[in-house]
Amino acid sequence: MKKIYALFLCFFFIFQANTGFCAQFIEGFEDIPLLSRLKQSPEGTLTFGNEEAGYTETTLVAKKALTFEKVKLFYTEALAQMGWARLSSNNTTFSFLRENDILEISQTQKHPLKITISLKSKN
């Protein structure tokens, strides 16, 4: 099912060329899109676990001026189209649930914007 979501999102981004979004996905995450104004940190992605339970985390940094509110808007819309349901939100963190996975996006630095994305099994 996740591969179907990824394929759908890929087509969505191809046809949304003028929106400022990119057809790339975050390395280490199967189907989480990468906002074009963000880049993945060179430190890489932390992953551990197995098929039943696991944890993946990475850091994204703004390439251009970007607010956390714009990041929230992008991911709220994009992830909803991929079957993610919003769990919670505050000024610096918001999270989503899909099947047995929880995705959390947190602001760790304001200027330049730096965010951490983590994906963990609910179990």
N, C-alpha and C positions, 0 to 999 in steps of 0.2 A: 504494500500500500504506500509506503514511503517513497518508493521509486516513481509511482504514479504522480504523487504530489510534486516531486522534483521535476518530472517531465512537464507537468502543467505549468509550474513556475517558470521554467526555462522558456516556454512559448509565450507566457505572459510578458516576460521582460523583453523578448525580441520585438513584440508588437507595441511596446511602450517606450520607444526610443527617445521621445522628447521629455520624459518625466524626470530625468536625472538619475535614474536607477541603472544598475549594472546587472548583466546576466551572469554574474559570478556567484558562487556559493562560498561560505566560510570553510576554509580547509579544516578537516577533522569533523565537520558536521555534515551529515548526509544531504540535508535539504534546507538549510538555513541560508537565506540570501545575504549577500554582502552589499550594503548601501554603498553606492559608488563614491561617496565622499569620505568613506572610511577605508583604512587599510589594516591588514592583519599585522600585529606586532611581530618583529623578527625573532622574538624569544620562542615562538612556536606555540604548540597546543599541548596541553597536559591531558592525557587519557589513561584511564586504568579501569579494570573491571573485566566482566565477561559478557556473554550474550544476554543473561538474565538481569544483571545489575552492573551499572557502570557509571563513570563520571568523566565528562569532557569539559575542558575550560580553555578559553583563549582570550586574548586582549586585542581590542581594536582601537586604533587611534585615528582622529580626524585628519584628513589631508588638507582640508580647507576649513574655514570658520563654519562651525556646526553647533547647534544647541542639542541638548538632551531631549528637549520637547520634540524636535524634528525627528530624532531617532525613534522616539516613542510612537509618533504618528506613522512612520514608515513600517516599523515592525508590527504594530497593532493591525494595520491593514493587510500587510503581506502574509503574516502568520495566520490570520483568521481565514484567508483564502486557502490555506494549506491544512485546515482542520484543527488548529490550535485554539483553545479556549482561554481567555484571559482569567488569571487567578487573582492577582493583586497588583496594586500600583501605589507608589508614593513619589516623592520628588526625585529620588535617586535610584529607585529599583522598580522593575515590573516583571511579572512572571506569567507563564502560560502552561497549560496542561494539554497533553494529547496522549491518549491511550495510557501507557505506564510511564511516560516521560514528563519531566518538569524542566522547562527552559526558563532561566533567569537572566535578565539583562540589567546590569548595574553600572552607574556612573562612578568611576573611581577618581577622576580628575576633571576639573571644569575647563581649564585653559592650558594647553589645547585639550579638547575633549578626549577622554580616554574612557572606554567602557570594557567591562568584562562580561563575557557570555558564558554561561555554564549550562550543561545539559546533564541531568541525573535521572536515574531510575527512581520511580515512586516507591518501589519496594525497598 
